[in-house]
Every structure is written in C-alpha cells, then in structure tokens.
C-alpha cells in the first residue's frame, strides 16, 4: 500500500513538472517583441527578425510604413523604433518626445543612393548628368529619409538646376512614390536608395553610381521607454549588430 501511494505521489509530482514545463515553453513562445519604423528597412529587418525569432523561441513582429499608419498602436505596445536615416529618428524623437529612449540609440548600417529606372532603361540613363537631359521625367521623395538626397548628390557636380527642372512629381513617402511609379509610366527615374531596387525588381532597374558619387544614410534604432521587454529588445539589437545580421542587410542593398 505504501509503495502504491508513493508511486501515485511521484506520478502526481511528475505530471505537475510536465505541466509547469509546458506552461513555461508556451509563455516563451507567446512573448512578442514589436518593432516599428519606415518601409525602407523592412526587408532586412523582417528577415533578421525571423532569424532571431527562430533562434530564441520568441516572436519579433516588424511593422513598417509611413509613421501615421502605425504611431497610435506604437504608443501602446512598441518595444523598438527604427529609422530609414539618422535624421528620421531624430525627427521622431522631436515629434513624439518620451517614446524612444535616446540613451539606447544605436546606429546600424549605411545604405547608398542610386537611380531607379524603368525595366530595360529605355532613356539610357547611366549617371546623374543623364537626368538633366530633355525629356527625362523624375519623381522625387521629399521625405522618408530622402529629404535633400538628390540635392546632396547633384550639388558637387553642379547638376542641381538641370535635375530640378526635370522633377515632374514630388511626394512625401516611398509608398506614394511606388504607387505613382506604377500608375504613371511616363516617369523615367527616381533618385533613391539602392535598397528599394531589391523590393521592386519587377518594375525597376538599378543604375549604380561610382563610389565617389554615392551618398549614404544610416539606419538608427532605439528601445522605447514603454517596453516591458527591455532585455529582449536589447538582445535583438545586439543581434542586429552581428556579422550574420550584417550579411542580411548587405543582401538587401546596405553596405
């Protein structure tokens, strides 16, 4: 009888341990880290998030696009904020003070600018000077990390007046630029980050500029002040600084 009771007790303890272990695993699997930022870095950020999630048995959810589309939700549950240029995160901090913890701000990798053209490059655009030719129609993004980007590139070569006269359309976000690029086939060129080519290979070709003519901008990231997962957020950022993550960013057009 005593032996039978001991067996029953041991089985009960074992079942409790199994239940507690399963509960712990379930909680770990349910833990979610939420990162918000613009659409430009979405490709490498999402791929890195998938790798980190798999390796650490957690979920990293990347929400990207124009800030107005996600800011209200981010105020409730953001763990991380990232930018498509250093000034973008600075502007975010100024506009939404107290949300991003500036002490945790980290600069990741830089990405070069180039020229996106139509498939087959019908206007035979090979360099910045070709953008000044008659009949070339350019779309400009005056926002989304690209404020003054073409001007920075054209200024050193004395091409600002020639390029300015050929800017047919100016929009404020890359999402708008993509929409207009698809709906306005008369647009011939877009000075933007090379990284966008890897997201738009089906509708663009990339004209890479010589190294001495390239302009680079950064990719900042910071932990929020409202996060309940600060340790995990810091671990993810540390992962983004590894060579494994760097190779992912390079695949998507970062240096």
N, C-alpha and C positions, 0 to 999 in steps of 0.2 A: 504493500500500500504506500509506504513511504517513498519507495522508488518510483512508483507511478505518479505520485504527487510531485516529486522532483522533476520528472520528465515533463509534466504539464506546465510547471513553473518555468522551466527552461525554454519550453516552446513558446510560452507567452512572452518571455523576455526577448527571444529571437524575433518574434513577429513584430514587437514594438520597435526593435532596432531596424528591421527591414522597412517598417512604415516611416520611421524618422529619417532614414537614409533616402527613401524615395521622395519624401517631402522636401528634403534639402536639395536634392537634384532638381525637383520641379521648380523650387524657388529660384535656383541658379539659372535655370533655363528661361524663366519668366522675366529676369532682370533685363531691362531695356535701357540703352543709352541713346539719347536723341540729340542729333547734331543738325543745326540749321545754317543755311548760307545761300549764296547765289548759285545760279545754274552752271556757271563756267567750270568750277572744280568738281562737279557732280560725278563725272566718270571715275576718276581715280579715288575720290573719297568713298564712293559706293563700293568699289572693288576692294579697297583696303578695309572697309567696314565688314564686308563679307568674310575676308580672311581672318580678321581679328575675332569676329563672332564665332567662327568655327573653332578657332584655336583656344578660345577661352570660355566656351559654352555659355555665351551671352548673346544678346541681340543688340546690334548697333543700327539704328534707323537714321538714314540721312534724308533730310527734307530740304529740297533746293528749288530756287526760283526767285523771282522778284520779292523783295522783303515784304511788301504789303500783303502778299498771299499767305505768309506764314507767321508774321510777327505776333499776332494776338495769341496764337497757340504757343508760340515760343515763350511768351511771357509766363505761361503756365507750367511748361514742362521741359524747357531747353536745358540740356546739360553742357552743350558746346555750341559756340558760334564760330563760323569760319568766314573768310572773305576771299574775293577774287583779286584783290590788290590791297596793299597796305592801307591806302587812304580809305578804302571801303570800310574796313573795321574801325578806323578812327572816326569816320562819319557816323557809323552805327553807335559807337560809344557816346558821341555827342548828342545824337538824336534820342537814344534810349539810355540815359545815364543810370548807372547802377545795375544794369542787367549783366553785362560782361565784366568779369573780374580782370582788370587790366594787369594785375600782378602776375597772372598766369599766361599772358600773351606770348605766343611763340611764332616765329617766322619759319615757315616750311620752305618749299622750293619755288624757284622762279620760272616763269614761262615767257618765251619770246613772242613777239608780234610778227605777223606776216600778212600776206594778202590772199584773201579767198576770192576765187573767180569761178565763172561758170565751167561746167564739165567740158573738157576739150580746150578751154581757154580761147574762145573764138576771137577775142580782142587782142590776143598775143601780148598779154601783159607779162613782162619779165622783171620789172623793177619799179621803184617808186616814180621815176621820171615818166614812165609809160602812163601813169594815172593822170598826167596833165594833158594828154592828147585830146584833141577834139573828138567828141562822140562817146567818150568814156563816162559812164554814169556810176557814181559811187554812193553807197549807203554808209552813214556814219552813226555810231552809237555814242551818244553824249551822256554816258552813264555806265553802270555795270562794270566798273573797273577800267573803262576805256575813255574816260574824260581826258581830252587833250592827247590821246595816244598818237593819232596820225600827225598832229602838230609837232609833237616831240620828235617824231621820225623824219618829218619833212623839213623841219627848220634848219637842221645842219646842212642840208643840201640846197637850200634856197628855193624849195618847191612849194612853200605854203600857198602863195597866190594861185598857182596853177592847179593844185589839188582842191583848194577851196572852191574855185569856180565850177568844178565838176561834181561837187557833193549835191546830189539830186534830192536826197532824203536824209533827215536826221531823226533818230528815235532815241528813247531813253533806256531801253533794255535789250539784251541779246535775244530774249524771247520775241520781242517785237521785230527785231531785225530778221530773225529766221522766218517769221510769218510773212514779212514783206518780200524777202528773198524768194520765197515760194510762190507768192502771188503776183510779183512784178518781174517778169523775165527780162525786162529792159534794163534792170540793174546789172552792172558788169563786175563790180569789185566791192570788197569790204575789207578795210584795214582792221584787223582784229588779232586775237591770239591764235597762234598755230594750233593750239589745243582744240579749237572749235572744228577744225577740219576732221578730227578723229570722230566727232559726233555727227558730221554732215558729209561723209564721204560720198554718199549717193547723189548729192546735189552741188558739190563744190570740188574744185581742185585747189591745191595749195601752191602759192608762189613763195618759196623761201627766200629771204633776203640774205645778202652776205653778212657774215658775223659782225663786221664793224658797223653795219647799218641797223642792226636789230635793237629794239627796245624791250626791256624786260620789266615785269612787275611781279610782286611777291604773292604769297598765299599765307596770310596770317590766320591764327586760330587761338581761341581762348575758352576757358571754362567759365560757365556762368556763376553768378552769385546765388542762384536759387537751386542749383543742383543738389540732389540727395545722393548722388553717385560720384562724388568728387574723386575718390581714389580710382574708380574705374575710368572716369574721364581722363585723368592724368595718365593712366596706363595706356589708353588708346592714343593719346597724343605722343607718348613716348614711342609707341609702336610706329606711328606715322614718321618718326624721325629715323627709323631703322633703314638699312640698305634694302631689305625686302620691300618695304613700302616705297622707297625712293624709285626702285625699278618699275613699280606700278605707275607712279607719276610720270616717269620718263616715257613709258609706253603710250601715255595719253598726251604727250607733247611738252612736258615740263623738262627743264634742263637738269 
